[in-house]
């Protein structure tokens, strides 16, 4: 087994609690499914949100999906002029037999434009 980092992002429609929770849950679920992971293989997850998202912590969505024993951290992205608004990002650290080339990074909704080079 190797330790790998998986990246992902989702753009939500508004700074609304349910939008943030739903978008984050969709993102986490897609990362887990596409990489065939269980929560036992997840070491930790760092969530970030653009400064225009403050209605809820993205980590709450992961907790509702069974990540109670996984260390989670939320932080704010730096404010960069012209950056895409309303984006929740994650970096998930996992133990997996997948090679770096086999890892599927997940960029959903408008956030797919952020990393066309690695978005699946």
N, C-alpha and C positions, 0 to 999 in steps of 0.2 A: 504494500500500500504506500502511496505517496500523498503528501499534503499538496493540495492544489487550491488556487483561488479562482472563483467564478464571478464574473462581473455581470451586472444587469441594470436595467433602468426602465421606468415606465413614466409616461407623462399623464397626469390626471387633469380632469376638466376644470377643476376649481379648488380653491382652498376651503374644502369642506371635509369634515371628519369622515363621513362615509365614503367619499371619493378617495381619500388617502388610504383608508382601510381596504377598500375593494381593490384599488389599483395595486397596493402592496401585496395583498393576498394573491392576486393573479400572478404577479411577478414571482413571488416565492414559489408558488405551486408550479409554474412553468419551469423554473430553474431545477426544482426537485425532480419533476417528471422527465424532462429532456436529458438529465444527467443520471437518471435511474438511482436516485439517492433516497436514503431514509434519514430521519433526524439523528439516528445513532452515528452516522458518518459526518455530521456537521460539527465542526469544531467551534466556529463562531460566525456571527454575521454583523457587519457594519452597514448601517443604513445612513444615507445622507439625503437631505431634502434641500431644494433651492430655498432661498430666504423668503420667498412668497408663500411657502407652505408652513403653516404653524397651527392648524386646527387639531392635529393629532400626531402622536408619535407613530412612525411606521412600524416600529417593533411590536406594537400591540397586535397588528395583523398576524405577525409570525407566531406570537404567543397563542392566538386563537387557532392556529393550525397545528399545534402540538410541540412548539419549540420552548416549552417551559424550562427545560434543563440545559438549553443552549445559551451561552453568553451572547447577548445582543447589545448593540450600542447605536444610538442615534446622534447625528451631528448635522450641522448646517453647512451647505456648500458656500464657497466664497462668492460674493456678488461680483459678477463679471459683466460689463456692459455688453448687451447683445446676446447673452446666453439664453438658451431655451428656458422658458418659464415652467413652473409647476412640475418639476421632475423629482421623483424618488429614485435614488440609486442604491445598489447594494454591492457589497463585496462579501462573498460567502467563502469561508475557508473550510475545506472538506478533506477527509481521508478517502481516497478512491484508487482503484486500479486503472482508471482511465489515464491515458497519456495527455499531455498538454494539448496536442492536436485534436484529441477526441472530446475535450471539454466543450460544451455548448453554452456560450454566453447568450443572454436573453435580453433583447431590447424590444419593448412593446409600445404599441400606439405611436405617437409622435416621436418618442425617444428612439425609435429605430434609426432615425436620421443622425443620431449622435455617433454611431459606430457602424457605418455600413460595411466596414472592413471585417468585423467579427460578428455582427448580428446574424442570428440563425433564423 
